[in-house]
Amino acid sequence: MSTEHRRLVIGHGSAGLRRALGPTGWVVFEQLLACSTGPVDDCRAEVSVRSMAAELGLSKDTVARALCRLRSVGLVAPSQSRATSGVFAGGCYSIAVPAWIDFDDDIHPAPIVADPRPVPKRLSASRQLGSQLALAIDA
């Protein structure tokens, strides 16, 4: 899966759909939109269930269930083609983009600036404990 993603603009109509899809369904839907190509009226995402699962930190079965939910509400229509050798190509999903979602492909995020402070090579054991310990309990 490509590391470049589209920038999504989500309007006020999203609350009802988020409730209907549930948290996992919504996250998978956002991921499909972020990985998609094409204009709003011909939006497609070429991505596998396994690659989406890896990127989202979910199991492939969880992502597959979320895709079934997206399909049942009419947001996603899967299509799978075969390569010239006859093997299945990667998954492709046609996405019905709701009217209150738009893509802002022209805006580029601000560059990430590295922290100029040097990173210590290794802290002593007492300093490591001191930075990790938030509360001392006396018996």
C-alpha positions in Angstrom: 0.0 0.0 0.0 1.3 3.4 -0.8 2.4 5.7 2.0 0.9 8.7 0.3 -2.7 9.4 1.3 -5.3 11.8 0.3 -6.5 14.5 2.6 -10.1 14.0 3.5 -12.5 16.8 4.3 -15.4 15.4 6.4 -18.5 17.5 6.9 -21.3 17.6 9.5 -23.2 14.7 8.0 -20.7 12.1 9.3 -22.1 11.6 12.8 -25.0 9.3 11.7 -22.8 7.2 9.4 -20.2 6.9 12.1 -22.8 5.5 14.5 -24.2 3.1 11.9 -20.8 1.8 10.9 -19.3 1.6 14.4 -15.7 2.5 15.2 -14.0 -0.3 13.2 -16.2 0.2 10.2 -15.6 3.9 10.2 -11.8 3.5 10.5 -11.7 1.0 7.6 -13.9 3.4 5.5 -11.6 6.3 6.2 -8.6 4.1 5.2 -10.2 3.2 2.0 -10.9 6.8 1.2 -7.4 7.8 2.1 -5.9 5.2 -0.2 -8.3 5.9 -3.1 -7.7 7.5 -6.4 -10.0 9.3 -8.8 -12.6 12.0 -8.4 -15.4 11.8 -6.0 -17.9 10.4 -8.5 -15.4 7.6 -9.6 -13.5 6.8 -6.4 -11.6 3.5 -6.3 -9.2 2.0 -3.9 -6.8 -0.8 -4.9 -5.8 -2.3 -1.6 -5.8 -5.8 0.0 -7.5 -6.7 3.2 -4.2 -7.9 4.6 -2.3 -4.6 3.8 -5.1 -2.6 5.4 -5.1 -4.8 8.4 -1.4 -4.3 8.8 -1.6 -0.5 8.4 -4.5 -0.2 10.9 -3.1 -2.7 13.4 -6.2 -4.9 13.1 -6.6 -8.6 12.2 -7.5 -9.4 8.6 -10.8 -11.0 9.8 -11.8 -7.7 11.6 -11.1 -5.7 8.4 -13.0 -8.2 6.3 -16.0 -7.9 8.6 -15.8 -4.1 8.4 -15.7 -4.3 4.6 -18.8 -6.6 4.7 -20.6 -4.0 6.7 -19.5 -1.2 4.3 -20.8 -3.3 1.4 -24.1 -4.0 3.2 -24.8 -0.3 3.6 -23.9 0.4 0.0 -20.7 2.4 0.5 -18.3 -0.2 -1.0 -18.6 -2.5 -4.0 -15.7 -4.9 -4.4 -14.3 -6.1 -7.7 -11.5 -8.4 -8.3 -9.8 -8.9 -11.7 -7.5 -11.6 -12.9 -4.0 -11.0 -14.3 -3.2 -12.2 -17.8 -1.7 -15.4 -16.2 -5.1 -16.2 -14.6 -4.2 -15.4 -11.0 -6.3 -13.0 -9.1 -5.0 -9.4 -9.0 -5.2 -7.3 -5.9 -8.5 -6.2 -4.5 -10.2 -3.1 -5.9 -13.1 -1.3 -4.2 -15.5 1.2 -5.8 -16.4 3.7 -3.2 -19.7 5.6 -3.0 -18.5 8.8 -1.4 -21.2 10.6 0.6 -21.9 14.2 -0.3 -20.4 15.6 2.9 -17.0 14.1 2.2 -14.6 15.7 -0.1 -10.9 15.4 -1.1 -8.4 18.1 -0.7 -5.6 16.8 -2.8 -4.0 20.2 -3.5 -2.9 20.9 0.1 0.4 19.5 1.2 1.1 19.0 4.9 3.7 21.1 6.5 7.1 19.5 6.6 8.1 17.7 9.8 11.0 19.5 11.5 13.3 17.4 13.6 13.8 18.3 17.3 17.1 20.2 17.4 17.9 18.9 21.0 20.4 16.1 21.1 19.2 12.7 22.2 21.3 11.3 25.1 23.2 8.1 24.2 22.2 6.3 27.4 20.8 7.4 30.7 22.0 6.0 34.0 19.8 3.4 35.7 18.8 5.9 38.5 17.9 8.6 36.0 15.9 6.1 34.0 13.9 5.0 37.1 13.5 8.7 38.1 12.0 9.6 34.7 9.6 6.6 34.7 8.5 6.7 38.3 5.5 9.1 38.9 4.6 8.1 42.4 6.6 6.6 45.3 4.6 4.5 47.7 5.9 4.0 51.2 5.0 0.8 53.0 
